[in-house]
Amino acid sequence: MKSLYFDVSEYKKRLKNTKISMEEKGIEVLIVTDPANMNYLSGFDGWSFYVHQCLIVMIDQEEPMWVGRGQDGNAARLTSWLSEENIRPYTDDYVHSLIKHPMDFVSDILREKGWDKKIIATEMDSYYFTAKCQQTLVKDLA
């Protein structure tokens, strides 16, 4: 059973307003990493912000996509309004790895969906989005 603080219509209204702003700025894909912003758009409420996680907001998709550590996928299922196909957990071998990074997983999703050639924006002033996150995305999507 979902545990939402607001009706789904409220989250959809917030998402719509975000997409209006994205469109005004020419952004087609927004990678949201700030926990407060993820919560604002999806309801996701988990204390897993110390591992990389994000929402991928596509200008032409009804729902954003949550990406995070596998064991936190259940929190996304319980606390967000997102459908199962938009909850994409990664395996623990991405956590603190020297050979792969969670943004590699995000990049794989972007390529899988054909979103890698879109205009992508990230939250560059978010505490939990590191320089390594940005470097990994840029490298992977070049």
Disulfide bonds with the S-S distance in Angstrom:
none
